[in-house]
Amino acid sequence: MTHTIVVLGAGLAAAPVIRQVMRNTILPSNELRMIVVTPSTHFSWPIAMPRVVVPGQMDFDKVFYPLAPTFSKYPADKFELVLGAADLLDPIGQTINVSLNSGEERVIPYNTLIIATGTTAKDNMPWKLLGTIEQTRRSLQRLQSDIAKAETIVVAGGGLTGTETAGQLGFEYAKTNKKKVYFIYNSDLPLMPPIQQNVRKQAKTELEKMSVVLIPNTTVSKVTASENGIVLELYDKNGATKSLTTQAYVSTTGQAPNTRFVPLDMLDSHNFIKQTTTLQAEGFPNIFVLGDVGNLEGCKAQYAESQALHLIKALPAYLDGKRMPEYQLNTKVFYGITLGRSRATGQMGNMKLFSWFIWYLKGRTFLTESGSLIAAGKKTLTTTFESK
Ligand SMILES: Cc1cc2nc3c(=O)[nH]c(=O)nc-3n(C[C@H](O)[C@H](O)[C@H](O)COP(=O)(O)OP(=O)(O)OC[C@H]3O[C@@H](n4cnc5c(N)ncnc54)[C@H](O)[C@@H]3O)c2cc1C
């Protein structure tokens, strides 16, 4: 009887697993096949989005790669791409209901399920895919158009995405006095632990050098549209409130896991899937969980990658009925933070990295030169697979 492996998602975590498992395990077998479910016809490279939102800086084809050229090479009896979003998982009956992009519903039975559905950015922001590629592109175009027309731009949220985006917008507009760029974050310094103080201070200094107006220790409590633009209500750590009007509001206030289809008892209190140290869903050994959607490690490409590499190695043994080996947590501390188009900062372990080093590694191209290979599953951030 055929064993069906269903993969939910085709992002950073899923892409190498799909290709390597297809090539090494499914194509040589007569008993296995794979179904990939994703609402988007394209892979997305979120890492470059802080530059993409700046109009004219980076074309969409540098960050969105069609899946068809890779997937169309696989024989139809071994591989199927289903365009739609998982909307109900029955882990006992081993089925997944999919809301197809065409509007219909389809129930897909599985023997093994790999959930790699990632996260969605809050406030419907296009940092990650927003459903279909068309929806994501439209949202990005709207944001770019708001930014192009704006006199003032507000970036809110002091994490990696917010800091990098404030840097990209600051370089393009504030430094050159073309537009005012505000950056609101709710602590003393941009970024957050485990990023250490000297790296965070450098981010602050570089943003100030570009004339970005920093508003620390402050939270956006309300966003309303008015005739003059978008009115933001702000409150600071002492409880004082004020308002700020802008024509472009760039929210980077966090992300939520794409787990609405997962039964509640499989989720932790933040709605991430409870993931064991063998990368399985707690209580369901035939369900694997990879990348941002799982609760074992944080939402970082480096974790998505190391979990994918582990599963690629371990899956053949699991399919032979053997025990899954333990996954070793990725404990490497590495951050690369771009600050405009010529400066950067970063951290490896507890060592602050030189600006030029991170600029060279990440800031020049946001690693887009590897995008098509990563989308095709031929490469991850650190590993290039042998081509078979
Ligand atoms: C702006 C930005 C910059 C970043 N920069 C860095 C960085 O410099 N370094 C770093 O380590 N990390 C960075 N990250 C984090 C990194 O992008 C994520 O950790 C990585 O994308 C996680 O990969 P994933 O495959 O788990 O999820 P995702 O990339 O979110 O992919 C999820 C996939 O699931 C699909 N999907 C969603 N819902 C469903 C559903 N219901 N059914 C089926 N499919 C579904 C999506 O279409 C997509 O294909 C950054 C993130 C952002 C947003």
The ligand as an SDF file (V2000), in Angstrom:
LIG
                    3D

 53 58  0  0  0  0  0  0  0  0999 V2000
   11.5120   40.5220    7.8190 C   0  0  0  0  0  0  0  0  0  0  0  0
   12.1420   39.2610    8.3530 C   0  0  0  0  0  0  0  0  0  0  0  0
   13.5300   39.1600    8.4160 C   0  0  0  0  0  0  0  0  0  0  0  0
   14.1200   37.9940    8.9170 C   0  0  0  0  0  0  0  0  0  0  0  0
   15.4750   37.9250    8.9720 N   0  0  0  0  0  0  0  0  0  0  0  0
   16.0560   36.8300    9.4970 C   0  0  0  0  0  0  0  0  0  0  0  0
   17.4720   36.7340    9.6020 C   0  0  0  0  0  0  0  0  0  0  0  0
   18.2010   37.6510    9.2240 O   0  0  0  0  0  0  0  0  0  0  0  0
   17.9990   35.5900   10.1220 N   0  0  0  0  0  0  0  0  0  0  0  0
   17.2270   34.5580   10.5590 C   0  0  0  0  0  0  0  0  0  0  0  0
   17.7660   33.5380   11.0650 O   0  0  0  0  0  0  0  0  0  0  0  0
   15.8710   34.6030   10.4630 N   0  0  0  0  0  0  0  0  0  0  0  0
   15.2740   35.7090    9.9470 C   0  0  0  0  0  0  0  0  0  0  0  0
   13.9030   35.7690    9.8360 N   0  0  0  0  0  0  0  0  0  0  0  0
   13.1000   34.5980   10.2730 C   0  0  0  0  0  0  0  0  0  0  0  0
   12.9210   33.5760    9.1350 C   0  0  0  0  0  0  0  0  0  0  0  0
   12.4050   34.2140    8.0060 O   0  0  0  0  0  0  0  0  0  0  0  0
   11.9780   32.4630    9.6060 C   0  0  0  0  0  0  0  0  0  0  0  0
   12.5390   31.8570   10.7450 O   0  0  0  0  0  0  0  0  0  0  0  0
   11.7510   31.4280    8.5030 C   0  0  0  0  0  0  0  0  0  0  0  0
   11.0810   32.0090    7.4270 O   0  0  0  0  0  0  0  0  0  0  0  0
   10.9470   30.2420    9.0500 C   0  0  0  0  0  0  0  0  0  0  0  0
   10.7000   29.3410    8.0290 O   0  0  0  0  0  0  0  0  0  0  0  0
    9.3820   28.4090    8.0440 P   0  0  0  0  0  0  0  0  0  0  0  0
    9.4810   27.5580    6.8520 O   0  0  0  0  0  0  0  0  0  0  0  0
    9.2450   27.7790    9.3810 O   0  0  0  0  0  0  0  0  0  0  0  0
    8.1440   29.4130    7.9160 O   0  0  0  0  0  0  0  0  0  0  0  0
    7.7390   30.4140    6.7530 P   0  0  0  0  0  0  0  0  0  0  0  0
    8.9260   30.9620    6.0760 O   0  0  0  0  0  0  0  0  0  0  0  0
    6.7760   31.3410    7.4140 O   0  0  0  0  0  0  0  0  0  0  0  0
    6.9530   29.4970    5.6920 O   0  0  0  0  0  0  0  0  0  0  0  0
    5.6710   29.0200    5.9610 C   0  0  0  0  0  0  0  0  0  0  0  0
    5.0880   28.3000    4.7620 C   0  0  0  0  0  0  0  0  0  0  0  0
    3.8190   27.7480    5.1190 O   0  0  0  0  0  0  0  0  0  0  0  0
    2.8110   28.1510    4.2090 C   0  0  0  0  0  0  0  0  0  0  0  0
    1.5330   28.1820    4.9360 N   0  0  0  0  0  0  0  0  0  0  0  0
    1.0830   29.1030    5.8210 C   0  0  0  0  0  0  0  0  0  0  0  0
   -0.1290   28.7430    6.3000 N   0  0  0  0  0  0  0  0  0  0  0  0
   -0.4420   27.5570    5.7220 C   0  0  0  0  0  0  0  0  0  0  0  0
   -1.5470   26.6480    5.8230 C   0  0  0  0  0  0  0  0  0  0  0  0
   -2.5820   26.8980    6.6360 N   0  0  0  0  0  0  0  0  0  0  0  0
   -1.5250   25.5190    5.0750 N   0  0  0  0  0  0  0  0  0  0  0  0
   -0.4730   25.2420    4.2530 C   0  0  0  0  0  0  0  0  0  0  0  0
    0.5900   26.0570    4.1120 N   0  0  0  0  0  0  0  0  0  0  0  0
    0.6140   27.1900    4.8520 C   0  0  0  0  0  0  0  0  0  0  0  0
    3.3090   29.4910    3.6810 C   0  0  0  0  0  0  0  0  0  0  0  0
    2.7020   29.8040    2.4370 O   0  0  0  0  0  0  0  0  0  0  0  0
    4.8090   29.2090    3.5600 C   0  0  0  0  0  0  0  0  0  0  0  0
    5.0510   28.4620    2.3890 O   0  0  0  0  0  0  0  0  0  0  0  0
   13.2920   36.9140    9.3540 C   0  0  0  0  0  0  0  0  0  0  0  0
   11.9040   37.0220    9.2670 C   0  0  0  0  0  0  0  0  0  0  0  0
   11.3310   38.1680    8.7800 C   0  0  0  0  0  0  0  0  0  0  0  0
    9.8180   38.2500    8.7150 C   0  0  0  0  0  0  0  0  0  0  0  0
  1  2  1  0
  2  3  1  0
  2 52  2  0
  3  4  2  0
  4  5  1  0
  4 50  1  0
  5  6  2  0
  6  7  1  0
  6 13  1  0
  7  8  2  0
  7  9  1  0
  9 10  1  0
 10 11  2  0
 10 12  1  0
 12 13  2  0
 13 14  1  0
 14 15  1  0
 14 50  1  0
 15 16  1  0
 16 17  1  0
 16 18  1  0
 18 19  1  0
 18 20  1  0
 20 21  1  0
 20 22  1  0
 22 23  1  0
 23 24  1  0
 24 25  2  0
 24 26  1  0
 24 27  1  0
 27 28  1  0
 28 29  2  0
 28 30  1  0
 28 31  1  0
 31 32  1  0
 32 33  1  0
 33 34  1  0
 33 48  1  0
 34 35  1  0
 35 36  1  0
 35 46  1  0
 36 37  1  0
 36 45  1  0
 37 38  2  0
 38 39  1  0
 39 40  1  0
 39 45  2  0
 40 41  1  0
 40 42  2  0
 42 43  1  0
 43 44  2  0
 44 45  1  0
 46 47  1  0
 46 48  1  0
 48 49  1  0
 50 51  2  0
 51 52  1  0
 52 53  1  0
M  END
$$$$
